[in-house]
Amino acid sequence: MKRKQLNRIRACGFVFLACTVFVATPSVASQDREWPTQPIRLIVPFGPGGGSDLVGRVLAQHLGEKLGQSVVVENRPGAGGSIGAAQVARAAPDGYMLLLGSSSEVVQYPAVNPKVTYQALRDFAPVSQVATVPLVLAVNSNTGVDTVQEFVEFAKSNSATANYGSAGVGSSTHLAMALLLLKLGVDMNHVPYKGSAAVVTDLLGGSLHAAMPTLSAILAYQQDDRLTLLAASTAEPHPLLPGKPGMAQAGVEDFDISLWTGILAPHGTPDVVVQTLNKTINEVLALPEVKQALEQQGAVATGGEADQFREAIERDSALWKDVVAEAGITLQ
């Protein structure tokens, strides 16, 4: 009898222990439903004061209000944005560290630099596109060029001396111009800079003949007599560049380039967190004050589903790998 009682007590003990473990260990679903329970870090992989930083701060403020937790912007500049991106790629997939990524460091810079440690769709979970930014084909007015076709003639006639500037080897402004020259069948000398501000300065001064900066970088100079803006980098005319043609209207076929920014999380972030973020980001992007703030940076609010963002990343990854290979672009 005593042995039976002892066995019964042991059995009850095991049941109690199992129940205790079950109760003490919250399920993943329960944890996800509680998210967020602490501040969220939004990594901007460029320095403070730039376009990405300003977009990140506008987004962070409104996201924090809707999520009920503060969203703190942290700038992690360096190496073409890859330092900040790599930090998020290594982070715990719990939704508390996010990347305000762009096509520059997510898909373009890795196409040029084989030493980058992350891969876009292997190491990140796309959450939502935030905005797109057009580039603008611009020339110094002293070139006498007023159309894209005249630009082609100028480049052919001055093949030994014609130059264009970019924000650096492998930058968005470099790769977009390289793609355009491939499409047009012309060559120009590439002059890399450390950032777009210096490019615009030298384009205004005349030491550069041409460049394709982002609209945000050249927005303040649209009416400057020293520059001629030839076309938006998009196929159709862009709403933020009234009176200027898109590339299709300018006679360039199959050229439709916009840079994007978007929110990415570490790979493995729970779907319910990604879905919550996606829904909230789209709500924020629909706010008139957010749309206006983005337009002031030369950007158009986009949003959309996470799967749409993933498809854009896949498409752009393939495009820029091909451009880098065809143009023979390597880091010096």
C-alpha positions in Angstrom: 0.0 0.0 0.0 2.7 2.4 0.9 4.5 1.8 -2.4 1.2 2.5 -4.3 0.8 5.7 -2.4 4.3 6.8 -3.1 3.9 6.1 -6.8 0.7 8.1 -6.8 2.4 11.0 -5.1 5.3 10.9 -7.7 2.8 10.8 -10.5 1.0 13.8 -9.2 4.3 15.5 -8.7 5.2 15.0 -12.4 1.9 16.4 -13.5 2.3 19.4 -11.2 5.8 20.0 -12.6 4.7 19.7 -16.2 1.8 22.1 -15.5 4.2 24.5 -13.8 6.6 24.5 -16.7 3.7 25.0 -19.2 2.3 28.0 -17.3 5.7 29.6 -16.7 6.8 29.4 -20.3 4.6 31.7 -22.4 3.9 30.6 -26.0 5.5 32.4 -29.0 2.0 33.5 -30.0 1.4 35.0 -26.6 4.7 36.9 -26.8 3.9 38.1 -30.3 0.5 39.4 -29.2 2.2 41.5 -26.5 4.6 43.1 -28.9 5.8 45.8 -28.5 6.5 45.9 -24.8 9.7 48.0 -24.9 11.2 50.7 -27.1 12.1 49.9 -30.7 15.4 50.9 -32.2 15.3 52.1 -35.8 18.7 52.0 -37.4 19.4 54.6 -40.1 22.6 53.5 -41.8 23.6 57.1 -42.7 24.5 60.2 -40.8 22.2 62.7 -39.1 20.7 65.5 -41.1 20.5 63.6 -44.5 17.4 62.5 -46.4 17.3 59.0 -44.9 17.7 60.4 -41.3 14.8 62.9 -41.8 12.5 60.3 -43.2 13.4 58.0 -40.4 12.6 60.6 -37.7 9.2 61.4 -39.3 8.4 57.7 -39.5 9.6 57.0 -36.0 7.5 59.7 -34.3 4.3 58.5 -35.8 5.0 54.8 -35.5 5.7 55.3 -31.8 2.4 57.1 -31.3 0.4 54.3 -33.0 2.3 51.4 -31.4 2.3 52.8 -27.9 6.1 52.5 -27.6 8.9 54.9 -28.4 10.7 54.3 -31.7 14.3 55.6 -31.3 16.3 56.5 -34.4 20.0 55.5 -34.2 22.4 56.6 -36.9 25.0 54.0 -37.9 26.8 55.5 -40.9 29.8 54.1 -42.8 30.9 51.8 -45.7 28.0 52.8 -48.0 25.4 52.1 -45.3 26.6 48.5 -44.9 27.7 48.9 -41.2 24.2 49.8 -40.0 22.6 47.1 -42.3 25.0 44.5 -40.9 24.1 45.4 -37.4 20.4 44.7 -38.0 21.2 41.5 -39.9 22.9 40.2 -36.8 20.2 41.4 -34.3 17.7 39.1 -32.5 14.6 38.6 -34.6 12.2 40.0 -32.0 11.0 43.2 -33.6 13.0 45.5 -31.4 15.7 46.4 -33.9 14.7 47.5 -37.4 16.5 48.9 -40.4 15.4 51.9 -42.4 17.0 50.4 -45.5 17.4 51.7 -49.0 18.2 50.2 -52.4 21.7 51.7 -51.9 23.0 49.5 -49.1 20.5 46.6 -49.3 20.9 45.6 -53.0 23.4 48.0 -54.8 26.4 48.2 -52.6 26.5 44.4 -52.0 26.5 43.9 -55.8 29.8 45.9 -56.0 31.4 44.8 -52.7 31.8 41.0 -52.3 33.0 41.6 -48.7 29.6 42.7 -47.5 28.5 40.1 -44.9 24.8 40.1 -45.4 22.4 39.2 -48.3 19.1 41.0 -48.7 16.6 38.1 -48.6 18.7 35.7 -46.6 19.3 38.0 -43.6 16.3 40.4 -43.7 12.5 40.1 -43.5 11.0 42.8 -45.7 8.3 44.6 -43.8 7.1 47.5 -46.0 8.4 49.9 -48.6 8.2 53.4 -47.2 8.9 55.8 -50.2 10.5 56.1 -53.6 12.9 58.8 -54.7 13.5 59.6 -58.3 16.9 60.6 -59.7 17.4 63.4 -62.1 19.6 63.6 -65.2 21.2 67.0 -64.9 23.9 68.9 -66.9 25.8 72.1 -66.4 24.2 74.7 -68.5 27.5 75.6 -70.3 27.2 72.2 -72.1 24.5 73.8 -74.2 22.5 70.5 -73.8 18.7 70.8 -73.4 17.4 67.3 -74.2 18.5 63.7 -73.6 19.2 63.3 -77.4 21.5 66.4 -77.2 23.2 64.8 -74.2 24.0 61.7 -76.3 25.5 63.9 -79.0 27.5 65.8 -76.5 28.9 62.6 -74.9 29.8 61.2 -78.3 31.5 64.4 -79.5 33.5 64.8 -76.3 34.2 61.2 -75.4 37.7 61.9 -74.2 36.8 64.7 -71.8 33.1 64.5 -70.9 32.7 63.5 -67.3 30.0 62.8 -64.8 30.0 62.7 -61.0 28.5 60.4 -58.4 28.3 60.0 -54.7 31.0 57.2 -54.8 31.8 53.9 -56.5 28.8 51.6 -56.2 26.5 54.4 -55.0 23.0 54.7 -56.4 24.0 57.7 -58.4 26.9 55.8 -59.9 25.0 52.7 -60.9 22.0 54.6 -62.3 24.2 56.7 -64.5 26.2 53.5 -65.6 22.9 51.9 -66.6 21.8 55.0 -68.5 25.1 55.1 -70.4 24.8 51.4 -71.3 21.2 52.1 -72.6 22.4 55.1 -74.6 25.5 53.4 -76.0 27.9 56.2 -74.9 30.9 56.6 -72.6 31.8 59.3 -70.1 34.5 59.5 -67.5 33.3 58.7 -64.0 34.4 61.0 -61.1 33.5 59.6 -57.7 32.9 61.8 -54.7 32.2 61.2 -51.0 28.6 62.2 -51.1 26.1 64.0 -53.3 26.6 67.5 -51.9 30.0 67.8 -53.4 28.7 66.4 -56.7 26.0 69.1 -57.0 28.6 71.8 -56.0 31.0 70.8 -58.8 28.1 70.4 -61.3 27.0 73.9 -60.5 30.6 75.1 -60.8 31.2 73.5 -64.2 34.0 71.1 -63.4 31.4 68.3 -63.9 29.4 68.1 -67.1 26.7 65.8 -65.9 25.3 63.8 -63.0 22.2 61.9 -61.9 21.7 62.9 -58.3 18.6 62.1 -56.3 15.8 64.7 -56.5 16.3 65.4 -52.8 19.9 66.4 -53.4 19.1 68.8 -56.3 15.6 69.9 -55.2 16.8 73.3 -54.0 18.5 74.0 -57.4 15.6 73.3 -59.8 15.5 76.9 -60.8 19.2 77.6 -60.9 20.4 78.9 -64.2 23.7 77.0 -63.9 21.9 73.7 -64.3 19.6 72.1 -66.9 17.4 69.2 -65.6 16.9 66.9 -68.6 14.7 64.1 -67.3 13.5 62.2 -64.3 14.9 58.7 -64.0 11.4 57.2 -64.0 9.8 56.1 -67.3 6.9 58.5 -66.9 7.1 62.2 -65.9 7.4 62.4 -62.1 4.9 64.5 -60.0 7.7 66.2 -58.1 9.3 67.3 -61.3 6.6 69.3 -63.1 7.4 70.1 -66.7 10.2 67.6 -67.0 9.9 64.4 -69.1 10.3 60.9 -67.9 12.8 58.7 -69.7 10.3 57.1 -72.0 9.1 60.5 -73.2 12.8 61.5 -73.6 13.4 58.6 -75.9 15.1 56.1 -73.6 13.4 52.7 -73.7 13.2 50.3 -70.7 14.6 52.8 -68.2 12.5 53.2 -65.1 14.6 53.8 -61.9 13.6 55.0 -58.5 15.4 54.5 -55.3 13.4 53.1 -52.4 13.5 53.2 -48.7 11.8 50.6 -46.6 11.6 48.9 -43.2 13.4 45.6 -42.8 13.6 43.4 -39.8 16.1 40.6 -39.1 15.3 37.3 -40.8 13.1 35.1 -38.6 11.1 37.9 -37.1 7.7 36.4 -36.3 5.1 36.9 -39.0 2.6 38.5 -36.6 5.2 41.2 -35.8 5.9 41.8 -39.5 2.1 42.1 -40.1 1.6 44.5 -37.2 4.4 46.7 -38.4 3.3 46.6 -42.0 -0.3 47.6 -41.1 1.0 50.4 -38.8 3.5 51.7 -41.4 0.8 51.9 -44.0 -1.5 53.8 -41.6 1.3 56.3 -40.9 2.1 56.8 -44.6 -1.5 57.7 -45.3 -1.3 60.7 -42.9 -1.3 64.0 -44.9 1.5 65.5 -42.7 3.7 62.4 -43.4 3.2 62.6 -47.1 4.0 66.3 -47.1 7.2 65.7 -45.0 8.3 63.1 -47.4 7.7 65.3 -50.5 9.8 68.0 -48.9 12.7 65.4 -49.1 11.9 64.6 -52.8 10.2 61.4 -51.8 6.8 59.9 -52.6 5.1 57.7 -49.9 4.4 54.2 -51.2 3.8 51.6 -48.6 2.2 48.3 -49.7 2.3 44.7 -48.6 5.4 42.9 -47.3 5.4 40.5 -50.3 5.4 43.4 -52.7 8.5 44.8 -51.0 10.1 41.4 -51.2 9.4 41.2 -55.0 11.0 44.7 -55.5 14.1 43.6 -53.6 14.4 40.5 -55.7 13.9 42.4 -58.9 16.4 45.1 -58.0 19.0 42.7 -56.8 19.0 41.0 -60.2 19.1 44.3 -62.1 22.0 45.8 -60.3 24.1 42.6 -60.3 23.7 42.6 -64.1 24.6 46.3 -64.4 27.7 45.9 -62.2 28.9 43.0 -64.3 28.1 44.6 -67.7 29.7 47.9 -66.8 32.7 46.3 -65.2 32.3 48.2 -61.9 34.7 47.2 -59.1 35.7 48.9 -55.9 39.1 50.5 -56.2 
